[in-house]
Amino acid sequence: MAGIKEVRRVVSGMLDGFLEDNGMELYHIDFAKEGKDWYLKVFIDRIQNDPDGNELYISSDDCELVSKYLSDRLDEKDPIEQNYMLMVSSPGMDRRLYTQAHYDRYIGSLVEVKLYKAVDGSKEFEGTLVSKTDDGIAIRTEDGKDYLFPEKDVVKTNLAVVF
């Protein structure tokens, strides 16, 4: 059975060039067992904005294009032993931040931070992302309070959806 790191490496390699040629980038790969089934989830994003500077988003057609391409490559090479379901998707409006590049891209954005243990009586905080450094993830809440959460204490950080 291939491990998640190996699956990420192989799938990422298969998508190298193809995504960029189509104006997309790889956001994240997840390979995990959910219940009795294995899922290979590939999240893609746009790498450019439109001519007016507005952010472009992934469409269902983009997901279908990548899914067909990747499915053909996976069938050809067959690098994953177990049966799995392939899912190609946008990371969504409430996207989880995984890498330093993700954090850097969204500095100044509203985020939700979930913690393993409570700080000031809460395990969930919402605020503007200030930074992510070796010291941790820094946010400023709406009431102006600054927090620095050590990365080891953070379950996950997602963009907050504001309507």
Buried (B, 14 or more C-beta within 10 A) or exposed (E): EBEEEEBBBBBEEBBEEBBEEBEBBBBBBBBEEEEEEBBBBBBBBBEEEEEEEEEBEBEEEBBEBBBEBBEEBBEEEEBBEEEBEBEBBBBBEEBBBBEEEBBEEBEEEBBBBBBEEEEEEEEEBBBBBBEBEEEBBBBEEEEEEEBEBEEEBBEEBBBBEEE
